[in-house]
């Protein structure tokens, strides 16, 4: 899970996901929210084209006695982020336990 870090950093209780927190706050301000909970590029682009601003939440994990293989985000998120950026103004929320590469950063 991207919000806890595993091991001694694990959270419990009423943890609010990024998607729920963003959606609840936006709706309290009267902002319509379109969501895509898929890692599929096509689904993300479709949702982004319906919005003024796209927010992509991506992450990677590690834990005690379990190193990360590389500095990439999980689930080929860089490909999704790049495609969504080409479809709409994009904000990227990265949940990671350390440094990550961001090939889309200057796009």
QUIJO-V96967 format. One record per pair of residues at least 24 apart in sequence whose ideal C-beta (glycine too) atoms are under 10 Angstrom apart, sorted by the first residue. I is the first residue (numbers start at 0). J is the second residue. D is the distance in Angstrom with one decimal. If there is no record, write none. Layout:
I & J & D
I & J & D
This chain:
0 & 58 & 9.3
0 & 60 & 7.4
0 & 94 & 9.3
1 & 56 & 8.2
1 & 57 & 8.7
1 & 58 & 3.8
1 & 59 & 7.7
1 & 60 & 6.2
1 & 73 & 8.4
1 & 92 & 10.0
1 & 93 & 9.3
1 & 94 & 4.0
1 & 95 & 7.8
1 & 96 & 9.1
2 & 58 & 8.5
2 & 60 & 9.8
2 & 94 & 6.3
3 & 60 & 8.8
3 & 62 & 9.3
3 & 94 & 9.8
3 & 96 & 9.8
4 & 60 & 7.5
4 & 61 & 7.7
4 & 62 & 7.1
4 & 63 & 9.2
4 & 94 & 9.5
4 & 95 & 9.7
4 & 96 & 5.5
5 & 60 & 6.7
5 & 61 & 7.3
5 & 62 & 3.2
5 & 63 & 6.6
5 & 64 & 9.8
5 & 65 & 7.6
5 & 96 & 8.5
6 & 61 & 9.3
6 & 62 & 5.2
6 & 63 & 3.7
6 & 64 & 8.4
6 & 65 & 8.9
7 & 62 & 9.8
7 & 63 & 7.3
8 & 62 & 8.5
8 & 63 & 8.8
8 & 96 & 8.2
9 & 62 & 8.9
16 & 56 & 8.4
16 & 94 & 9.9
17 & 54 & 8.3
17 & 56 & 4.6
17 & 57 & 9.9
17 & 58 & 8.9
17 & 92 & 5.7
17 & 94 & 6.9
18 & 54 & 8.8
18 & 56 & 6.4
18 & 92 & 9.6
21 & 54 & 6.1
21 & 56 & 8.0
21 & 90 & 9.6
21 & 92 & 8.1
22 & 54 & 9.9
25 & 52 & 10.0
25 & 54 & 9.3
35 & 79 & 9.5
35 & 83 & 9.3
37 & 79 & 8.9
38 & 73 & 8.8
38 & 74 & 4.7
38 & 75 & 7.0
38 & 76 & 7.2
38 & 78 & 9.0
38 & 79 & 6.1
39 & 79 & 7.9
39 & 82 & 10.0
40 & 75 & 8.6
40 & 78 & 6.0
40 & 79 & 5.3
40 & 80 & 9.6
40 & 81 & 8.7
40 & 82 & 4.6
40 & 83 & 8.1
40 & 86 & 9.9
41 & 79 & 9.8
41 & 82 & 8.4
42 & 79 & 9.1
43 & 76 & 9.9
43 & 78 & 9.6
43 & 79 & 5.1
43 & 80 & 8.6
43 & 82 & 6.5
43 & 83 & 5.0
43 & 86 & 8.1
43 & 87 & 9.9
43 & 89 & 9.9
44 & 79 & 8.6
44 & 82 & 5.3
44 & 83 & 6.1
44 & 84 & 9.9
44 & 85 & 7.8
44 & 86 & 4.7
44 & 87 & 8.6
45 & 83 & 10.0
45 & 86 & 8.5
46 & 83 & 8.2
46 & 86 & 8.9
46 & 87 & 8.9
47 & 79 & 9.9
47 & 82 & 8.3
47 & 83 & 4.7
47 & 84 & 8.6
47 & 85 & 8.8
47 & 86 & 4.2
47 & 87 & 4.1
47 & 88 & 9.0
47 & 89 & 7.2
48 & 83 & 9.4
48 & 86 & 5.2
48 & 87 & 6.6
49 & 86 & 9.6
49 & 87 & 8.7
50 & 83 & 9.7
50 & 86 & 9.0
50 & 87 & 5.8
50 & 88 & 8.8
50 & 89 & 9.7
51 & 87 & 7.4
51 & 88 & 7.2
52 & 87 & 6.7
52 & 88 & 5.1
52 & 89 & 7.4
52 & 90 & 6.4
53 & 80 & 9.4
53 & 83 & 5.0
53 & 84 & 8.0
53 & 86 & 7.1
53 & 87 & 4.4
53 & 88 & 7.0
53 & 89 & 4.7
53 & 90 & 7.2
53 & 91 & 9.2
54 & 83 & 9.3
54 & 87 & 9.9
54 & 89 & 7.5
54 & 90 & 4.8
54 & 91 & 7.8
54 & 92 & 6.3
55 & 79 & 6.5
55 & 80 & 5.2
55 & 81 & 9.9
55 & 82 & 9.7
55 & 83 & 5.5
55 & 84 & 8.5
55 & 89 & 6.2
55 & 90 & 7.4
55 & 91 & 5.1
55 & 92 & 7.1
55 & 93 & 9.1
55 & 103 & 9.5
56 & 90 & 9.5
56 & 91 & 8.1
56 & 92 & 4.7
56 & 93 & 8.2
56 & 94 & 7.0
57 & 91 & 6.6
57 & 92 & 7.4
57 & 93 & 5.8
57 & 94 & 7.5
57 & 95 & 8.5
57 & 99 & 8.6
57 & 101 & 9.9
58 & 92 & 8.5
58 & 93 & 6.3
58 & 94 & 3.6
58 & 95 & 5.5
58 & 96 & 8.9
58 & 99 & 8.6
59 & 93 & 8.3
59 & 94 & 8.0
59 & 95 & 4.9
59 & 96 & 7.3
59 & 97 & 8.5
59 & 99 & 6.3
60 & 94 & 8.6
60 & 95 & 8.0
60 & 96 & 6.6
61 & 95 & 8.7
61 & 96 & 4.9
61 & 97 & 7.2
62 & 96 & 8.2
67 & 95 & 8.9
67 & 96 & 7.8
67 & 97 & 7.5
67 & 98 & 9.6
67 & 99 & 9.2
69 & 99 & 9.4
69 & 100 & 8.0
70 & 95 & 8.9
70 & 97 & 8.0
70 & 98 & 5.7
70 & 99 & 5.4
70 & 100 & 4.8
70 & 101 & 9.5
71 & 99 & 7.0
71 & 100 & 6.0
71 & 101 & 9.8
71 & 102 & 9.1
72 & 99 & 5.7
72 & 100 & 8.2
72 & 101 & 8.5
72 & 102 & 10.0
73 & 99 & 9.8
76 & 103 & 9.5
77 & 101 & 7.7
77 & 102 & 5.5
77 & 103 & 6.1
78 & 102 & 9.5
78 & 103 & 9.2
79 & 103 & 9.5
80 & 104 & 9.5
80 & 106 & 8.7
81 & 106 & 6.6
